Amino acid sequence: MTYDVIIVGGGIVGLATAYQILQDKPDTKLLIVEKEAREAMHQTGHNSGVIHSGLYYKPGSLKAKNCITGYKMLLDFADANDVPYDLCGKVVVATDKSELSELEKLYKRGIENGLTGLKMIDAAELKEYEPHVAGIKAIVVPQTGIIDYKLVAKKYLENIEKLGGEIKFNFKVNGFAKSKNNWVVRSKNTLVESKTVINCAGLYSDKVASLTEKTDTKIIPFRGEYYMLKESSHHLVKNLIYPVPDPNFPFLGVHFTRMMNGHIEAGPNAVLAFRREGYTKKDIHLGELFESLMWPGFQKVAKKYWKTGLGEMYRSFSKRAFTKALKKLIPEITADDLVPAEAGVRAQACDRTGGLLDDFKIIEKTDAIHVLNAPSPAATSSLAIGKTIADLWLAKMK
């Protein structure tokens, strides 16, 4: 059978895209190909489970638009499919006077992005929300919540299959060819054919795109390492506690996150992973590491952020240093309160000129769509991103 569309990647963005296409055009012959044995094995499966409100993102950007829209779509989907979530809220905390101007900018940005109920509070009021946090000022963000994105992805797939979509697991794409006007998508032992292709391959999205055309974007993998609070220390954190982020670095800094399973995560740092799926320090792929180090854009990023990068790497190897960073928010935290937890890897797109892409990046070709950058809040925004991609694809089919 020749499919109308093949989606490469069974993570949350690929699944959401498939779901939205089938919602809009139920007769579509749609196939998802996924290299792992089940869905959501990588970025989605290692997600900390935060429902992002849209506080951080530049007004008018794809991130801001998709997060605000996707937030409501996610909650509606969760309600309709019995996926539990908790809109517990979070606090973004300034611990030093030097952070106050950036905190004020965040507050104004949240208002511009349409968030309601935002509240700026002083140190005394902060103690009412998080009694163990040390801060001089904070923003209360009531819209922020928690959910299990692996369960969300599972429910997306259930709905896709009900709508007639298919998925092939253990299908690692290693080539594309043209047969008349169709794509032939090849794995080691299988060929499938489609009129169009949508690339949602996450950590390998640039590699998949390069099989069909040249791109100026490289995925640089950054590992985010976490600790869990021991159960005896859970009283130190009520909900979600974030620092004021460094505006020049595309990561939010170490923070505390209560999860749907009752655990409390502390982290992450952000260190260069030595392979694209490098979840531990021992995970090394010399070819992939060489590609990262030799990419001109990464070399410029390393030159610009070398001090920050060294600090992140030091925290990776020093529990004491990691604890010190957490102590900025909760002075009572000790190394004894922390146990190592599972890490995640973020697919950070980097262009040739040294730009760490902050916004979503989607490349549209005549018979292919490549999603080359879909960082956080991609999980929160998944249905909105999926709708955006579905609309691009539907326009091609008219």
N, C-alpha and C positions, 0 to 999 in steps of 0.2 A: 504493500500500500504506500502511496505517496501522501505524506502529511501536508497539511496547509502550513504548519509551523512546527519547528523543533526548538525547544528551549533547552539550552545547555546550562545545567546547574539546578540542583534540587535544594538549595537553601531558601531562606524566607522570601527573598526578592524574586527568584525564579518561580517559586510556587504561587506567590501573590499575583505575578504577571499572568501565569496560566489561568488562575482562578478568575481574574478580571476579564481576560479574553473570552472565556467560556460563559461568563455571565452576560457579556455583551453580544456574543455570537455563538449560541449553543451548538450549532451544527459544525463547528470547526473541528477538523481532524488534527488533534494536538498531541504531541509527544514531548515529554521531559526526559532528558538523558542525564544521569547522575553517576559519577565515577565510584561513589561509595555504595555500601550495601543497604543503606537506608537514607532517608532525607535528613537535612539539617545537622550534618556531622561536624561542620567546621565553625565559621563565624557565628552562625545562628545557634549552634549547639553549645557554644562556649560563652554565650551572652549572659550578662549579669541580671537581665530581666527588668530593666528600668523602662517605664513608659515615660518618654521625654515630653516635656510640655511645649518646647519651642522657644525657651528663654534665650538661648545662646546665639541664635543664628541671625545673620544679617537680614534685615527686613527686605522682602522682595526676592531673596535668593531661593533657589530650588529647595534647599534644605528647610528654610522657614515655611514656604508654601506647603510643601509636602508633609512636614511635621504637623503643622496645625490641622490640615485636612485629614491626614492619616491617623492622627490621634483619635478623632471622633469615629472614623471608619473602623479602627481597631476595636474600640470599646463596643460599638454596635455589633461587630462580628463576634466578639467574645460573649456578649449577652445572648446572641442568637444561637451560639454553639456551646453554651455551658462551659466556657473557659473562665475559671476564677481569676480575679484581679483585685487589687486593693489600691485605691487612690489615697495613699497615706500622706502625700506631700513631702517636701524636702526643704531644708534650709541651706542657703549658700552663705558661707561665713567669712567675713573679713577678720583676720586675727591681728592685723597691723594697720596703722594709719596709712601706710603706703598703698594699701589695697582699696581704700575707700572710694577713690575716683573711678576705679574700674568697676566696683560694686554698683556705684550710681549709674554708670553706663549700662550695665546689665539690666538694672531695674527699668531704665528708660526703653531699652531694646525690647524687653518683655511686654511693656505697654504698647509699643509700636506694633508688635506681633500679635496683639489682640488678646493677651492673657488677662484674665480678670481675677480679682482677689489677691493679687500680689501685695505684699505688705513689707515695708522696711521696718525693722525692729532694732531696739538697742540691746545692750548686753544683758540687762535685767530681764527683758521680755524673752530673749533667747533661752534663758534658763528655764522658762516655762515650757518651751518646746523640747529642748534637749538639755537636761540639767547638768550633764557632764562636759558640755562643750565650752571651750574658752574662746570668746570672740568679742569684738567691740561693736560690731554691727552685723546685721544679716538680712537677707531677703527670704521671706516665706513664700514658697511656690506650691499652692494647694493642688494644682492639677497633676503634679508628678505622681506616678504610681509604680507598682510592680506587677509582673505577670511572668508566666513561664513560656518563653518563645518557642521552645521545643514542642510544647503542647499546641501552641498556635499553628506552627508549621504542620504538625500532624493533622490538625483540623482542616487546614487549607487543602492538604492532599486528599483527605476523605471527600471533601466537596468537589474537588477536581474530578475524581474518579466517578462520583455520582453524576457529574455532568458529561461524562463520556471521554474525559481526557485519560491519557496513558502515561506511565512512567517506566523507564528501563533503568534498573540499578546495575552497578558494576559495568557501566558503559563509560569508559574514559575516552574522550574525543582526542584523536591524534592526527586527524586530517580532514580536509574538505576538498571536494572536487565538483566540477560542473557536469551534469548530464542533461543535455538540451537546455531547458530553462530552470532546472531544479538543482538544489544542493544535494550532494551525496555526502553524508556525514559518516565518518569511519572511526571505528574503535579497533581494538586488536583483532577481534574475530567476527565483527558484525558491521553491516552497512545498513543505513536507513536513509530514506530520501524525503526531501521536503521542498516546498516552494520557497519558504523563507526560514531564516534562522534568527533566534534572539539569544544573545550571549549574556548570561547572568552567572558567570563562573567564579565570581568572587576573587579569591586569592590567585586564581589563574585566568582572570578575565582578559588581561593583556596578552597572555600566551594564546588563548583561543582566538582573540581578534587578529593576532599576527599570522594566523593560518590563512586568513583571507585578504589581509591588507596591512600596510605599514601604519604604525601609530607613533605618536610622539610621547606616549605615556607608559611608564613602567610601574608595576606594583612592587612596592617595598614593604616587606612584612615586618610589623612591629609586634613583639610579644608583650602582652600585659599580664604581669604576675600578681597573684593575690595571696592573701592570708585569710583564714577564717578566724573569727573570735571564738574562743572556747565558750561552751554553754554557760559556764560560771561568770563570764564577762558580758553576757548579752544585755545586762541591765545598763551598760554604758551607752547604748545606742537604742533610740526609740524607733526611728524611721530611716531617713536618708540624710546624710550630712556631707556637703561638698565644700571645697575651698573656692576662693575666687581664682579662676583659671588665668594662666599666663596668656595674654592676648596674642603673643607672637608664636605660640606653640600649639599645634592642633590637638592637644590632649587636655583632659580636664583636671589632671592632678589626682593624687591619691585621696580616696574618699571612703565613706562607710555606706554600705547598702544592705538593708534588710531584704531578704528574699522570700519568695512564696513558700519555700520549704521550711522557713523559720530560721535558717542560718543567717549569719551576718558576715558579709565580705568586707575586707579592708584592702584597698588598692584601686586601680592597678598602677604600676610604673609603666614605662614605655621604652623598651629596649629593642634594638635591631635583632630580629630573629635570623638565625643562620640557615634557615630553610623556610619555605613558604608555609609549611605546616609544622613549624618548629615550636612545639609546645613546652619543651624543656631545654635547658642549657646544652644538653648532650645531643639534641637533634640538629645535625649538621649535614648540609648537602653542598659540597664544594662548588658545584656548577652554579647553583642558585645564589649562593653567597657571593661568588665572583661577579655574577651579573649585577647584583645589587651594588657592590663596591665600585664597579667600573662604570655604572650609569652616571653620566655627567651631572644630571640633576641631583642625584644623591650626594655626590662629592661636594656640590655647592651647599646643600643642606647641612652636611657634616661640618663644613668649614664655618657656617654661620652659627650652628647650634652645638658646637663641640663641648662647651662647658655644661650645657643642659644635658647633653647626651652622656657625658662622663658621670654626672650626678645620678642619672637614671641607671647606668650600668653598675655604679657603686652600690646603689640600693638593691640591685638584683643579687649581688653576692654578699651583702651585709644585712642581716636581719636587724641589727642594731640601728643601721642607718634608715632602714624602712620604718622601724618603730619611731625613730626621731621625727620623721616626716608626719607620721600619724599623730604624734604628741602635740603638734601645732594646733590640731583641732580638739583632741581629748588628752589633756596632760596626764590623766591617770593611767593611760594605756602603758603596759609594759610588754617586753618581749615574751614573757611567760603567758600573756593573754592570747598569743597568736600561734596558729598552726598552719603549715603550708596548705594551699588550696590549688585547684586546677587553674591553669593559665589559659588565656585566649590569644589568638593572633589576629591583628587588624590588617586588612589589605589597604595600605595607604598609597594612593596614586601620587606619582611624582612626575612632573614633566621634565623635559630636557634642560630647561633653563634654571631649575632648582626650586620650582614652586611645589610645595606640598599642597595638593588640591584640597580645598576646604569644602567645595560644593560638589553636588552630584555631577557626574559627567556621563552623558549618553551620546553616542555617535550613531547617526542614522545613515544607512546606505540604501541603495535601491531595493535590495532583497535581504538586508540584514540590519539588525540593531545590536549595538554593543554597549553594555552598561559597564563602563570602565572605572567608575568611582561611586560607590554607594556605602560610605562610612556611616557611623552613628550620626543621626538617629534612623538608620535604614530599617531597623526592625519595627520601631514605632510607626514609621512612614510607609511600611511595606505595601499596604493596599493602595495608598495614594501614588507611590512610585509605580506599582503594578498597573494602575489605571492610566498613568501617563504613558507608559510603554505600550499598553494595550491600544490606546488611542492612536499612537504613532503607527502601530502595526495595522490597525483597522483601516487607516487612511490609505495604506499601500494596497489593500485588498479590494478597494472600490474600483 
